[in-house]
Amino acid sequence: MTRTRSDQATIAAEIAGEQTHVDAVYAELDRAARRVSLVESEGAERGRIARLGDAQDEEAAALFARDALVHHAATRRRELETEHEGLVFGRLDLDHPNGGTSRAPQNTSTGAVRYVGRLGVRDEDYEPLVIDWRAPAAAPFYRATPVEPHGVIRRRVLRSQGRDVVGIEDDLMVPEPPDGMVVVGDGALLAALTRARGPQMRDIVATIQAHQDEAIRASSRGVTEITGGPGTGKTVVALHRAAYLLYSDRRRYESDGVLVVGPSAAYTAYIERVLPSLGEDSVTLRSLGSVVDAVSTGRLDTPEVAAIKGSSRMRRVLARAARDVAPGAPEEFRAFVMGHAVRLDRAVLDRIRSTVLRNTQRNLATAALRQGLADAAWRSGVPGERAEFMEKWGDHLEVDAFMAAWWPQVDPREILLWLADPVRAHRYARGVLTAHEVDLLNASMTETLHLGEWTVADAALIDDLSSRTGLVHESTDDERGFYEIEEYDDVASWGVSEVQPRSTRRAATPSERLTDDPRAKLLAGALRKRDEYAHILVDEAQDLSPMQWRMLGRRGRWASWTVVGDAAQSSWPDAAESAAARDEAWGSQVRRTFRMTTNYRNAREIFEYAENVIRASVPDADIPVAVRETGVDPVIGSLTPEVGESVAMQVSRLLGEVDGSVAVITPERHRGALSRLDGIADGRVVVVDPMTVKGLEYDATVVVDPEAIVAESAGGVRTLYVALTRAAHRMAVLQ
């Protein structure tokens, strides 16, 4: 017979039975942790060999064994000690007797019982107590449906607080349950959807649906695109895919790395706990403004400027800048070499520079340029033997001084700042950008130099320049001349308190981080050799500019990709240009697409309002089906001159109607008037702009001034569509 929630005694008995098994799992984990501690101790002991003569080889082997043991044990201990919310979250009752978990209660009317969790756990006889959710044996937990049950009779989701089971939800895969089987609740998925949202994203490992599981477990090779409208779970499916890939091919993905890239710092903060909760903590998580080392920013350009900086046309502008001489560089070379006056004018210098830089990165070209100068000087008619001239040239102090002034090592960030000079900006962009676009670009870089903070779009430009110039080369003491050493030793006479040689790998010093000098803030730290990854996951991919795609492509030349997006939410104006750069980043790899069609986030009443807005402007938008109803329509109100008061009234109402978070999504023009609401109600309320809100979700939202949102954003109505689809349960729109 079937039981329901009304039979509380039966439900309590079912929970108690599940608790017994969960207790056994945690007891085994505790024993495993103690065993790991013993292994760590053994590893330490193996390194204790006397350092005597012939024992060195033994010592090295012992130290290696010790390090391997300790490293493996420490990794396992972190895994065991991680506080997983709901370590055991699922149970399968199967229609066949084989394949159950050891110690699991066997139902004679059905067959085996299999428990699924975030971590695989075996007992002392090496029999499974819990199967890791990524293992093939756990696949039926996600793929079973009443149409294709995969041998599953009942799928049960366990809800836990700490080590205590506090609730269960069942999905029945057959028309009627066998005698004696209890079926509880209305289904785990809808139960999960009604839970309040918090400040961070929850994983959906207990409620993954069959079509989502197909995307998660797709082949690791090539490019996997996950598309779909708002609320379809694209992001969380992609994150679970990253965890699955690490599990299925750990040697490849853990050693070479997985990079997860999101649109903003708010987004990365929102998702940062998902992978650790699934047992993975070896993933690099970055926002678009922090992909490049030594650059971390969330500042956005105006839509018009962002469109210029993100365009492929900027590559030509940056190429010209990267080949130019530094500000203040001498325009001619004059010196006496072997008693002969050598003069090389600007035309000669430019010709040497152009020839060398065709095949050499700027910061690696010093030796070739010096040789080019020598060849040109010799051709100018210097008497004597060429070999003797070249030897004198190589040690000539005036040549050293000229090279230091004409071709110093230049940080790529400095080159980008050259665009703050209107003369240089117009020279580099001649024939590429319009005069108006150049003025906007120049004004943007001038503002950056004034504020001391890069923009998100600047990060991709810096990366492009870095690929053209190479890293700044740090001179060794052997490469610095006697007079340069003496000058460094006497810096006090020049009013300098400290001199630090430039390093390609150093972080920003405390004095650099605290400086009030905007230029110093922009150049703090040092760019280093970029990492390359085995897998790159990109969320909100529809917003990436061509320059940003190229930035990621340099980090994924040999990578597989998981790419998440929805064209209807795009804020990038030229989809074709972006697609060309994206295809270049992916190369010729095989591609597969999974389309998510069910909106789990938004109540139907909320999504219908958003759907009507986007269809009016984007008739072919990918519209999912909302599966949940609240019976409450969005509140559509008027924005009074007292903006703060009218919004505060809606916020107060919503705080009483939902248990979780409330977001006020506002255009920039109203941000000042609404800032006092940010963080009220014990942090339940957040005031956020329409671009930062991408990828996030809340229990309720107040969308302020839709017309202004459209006017201020590059995506126009598409950005408004994003704002209108962030709420799970309640929404107010003030227009």
Secondary structure as GFF3:
##gff-version 3
##sequence-region A 1 735
A	DSSP	alpha_helix	8	46	.	.	.	ID=ss1
A	DSSP	three_ten_helix	53	55	.	.	.	ID=ss2
A	DSSP	alpha_helix	56	81	.	.	.	ID=ss3
A	DSSP	beta_strand	88	94	.	.	.	ID=ss4
A	DSSP	beta_strand	113	117	.	.	.	ID=ss5
A	DSSP	beta_strand	121	122	.	.	.	ID=ss6
A	DSSP	beta_strand	128	132	.	.	.	ID=ss7
A	DSSP	three_ten_helix	136	138	.	.	.	ID=ss8
A	DSSP	alpha_helix	139	143	.	.	.	ID=ss9
A	DSSP	beta_strand	152	161	.	.	.	ID=ss10
A	DSSP	beta_strand	164	172	.	.	.	ID=ss11
A	DSSP	alpha_helix	188	193	.	.	.	ID=ss12
A	DSSP	alpha_helix	210	216	.	.	.	ID=ss13
A	DSSP	beta_strand	223	228	.	.	.	ID=ss14
A	DSSP	alpha_helix	234	248	.	.	.	ID=ss15
A	DSSP	alpha_helix	250	256	.	.	.	ID=ss16
A	DSSP	beta_strand	258	262	.	.	.	ID=ss17
A	DSSP	alpha_helix	265	271	.	.	.	ID=ss18
A	DSSP	alpha_helix	274	277	.	.	.	ID=ss19
A	DSSP	beta_strand	283	287	.	.	.	ID=ss20
A	DSSP	three_ten_helix	288	290	.	.	.	ID=ss21
A	DSSP	alpha_helix	303	310	.	.	.	ID=ss22
A	DSSP	alpha_helix	314	323	.	.	.	ID=ss23
A	DSSP	beta_strand	333	337	.	.	.	ID=ss24
A	DSSP	beta_strand	340	344	.	.	.	ID=ss25
A	DSSP	alpha_helix	346	357	.	.	.	ID=ss26
A	DSSP	three_ten_helix	362	364	.	.	.	ID=ss27
A	DSSP	alpha_helix	366	379	.	.	.	ID=ss28
A	DSSP	alpha_helix	386	394	.	.	.	ID=ss29
A	DSSP	alpha_helix	397	406	.	.	.	ID=ss30
A	DSSP	alpha_helix	412	417	.	.	.	ID=ss31
A	DSSP	three_ten_helix	418	420	.	.	.	ID=ss32
A	DSSP	alpha_helix	422	429	.	.	.	ID=ss33
A	DSSP	alpha_helix	435	451	.	.	.	ID=ss34
A	DSSP	alpha_helix	456	469	.	.	.	ID=ss35
A	DSSP	three_ten_helix	477	479	.	.	.	ID=ss36
A	DSSP	alpha_helix	482	489	.	.	.	ID=ss37
A	DSSP	three_ten_helix	491	494	.	.	.	ID=ss38
A	DSSP	alpha_helix	510	514	.	.	.	ID=ss39
A	DSSP	alpha_helix	518	522	.	.	.	ID=ss40
A	DSSP	beta_strand	535	538	.	.	.	ID=ss41
A	DSSP	three_ten_helix	541	543	.	.	.	ID=ss42
A	DSSP	alpha_helix	546	553	.	.	.	ID=ss43
A	DSSP	beta_strand	560	565	.	.	.	ID=ss44
A	DSSP	three_ten_helix	567	569	.	.	.	ID=ss45
A	DSSP	alpha_helix	575	586	.	.	.	ID=ss46
A	DSSP	beta_strand	591	596	.	.	.	ID=ss47
A	DSSP	beta_strand	598	599	.	.	.	ID=ss48
A	DSSP	alpha_helix	604	617	.	.	.	ID=ss49
A	DSSP	beta_strand	625	626	.	.	.	ID=ss50
A	DSSP	beta_strand	635	637	.	.	.	ID=ss51
A	DSSP	alpha_helix	643	657	.	.	.	ID=ss52
A	DSSP	beta_strand	662	665	.	.	.	ID=ss53
A	DSSP	three_ten_helix	668	670	.	.	.	ID=ss54
A	DSSP	alpha_helix	671	674	.	.	.	ID=ss55
A	DSSP	three_ten_helix	675	677	.	.	.	ID=ss56
A	DSSP	alpha_helix	680	683	.	.	.	ID=ss57
A	DSSP	beta_strand	685	688	.	.	.	ID=ss58
A	DSSP	beta_strand	698	704	.	.	.	ID=ss59
A	DSSP	alpha_helix	706	712	.	.	.	ID=ss60
A	DSSP	alpha_helix	717	724	.	.	.	ID=ss61
A	DSSP	beta_strand	727	734	.	.	.	ID=ss62
###
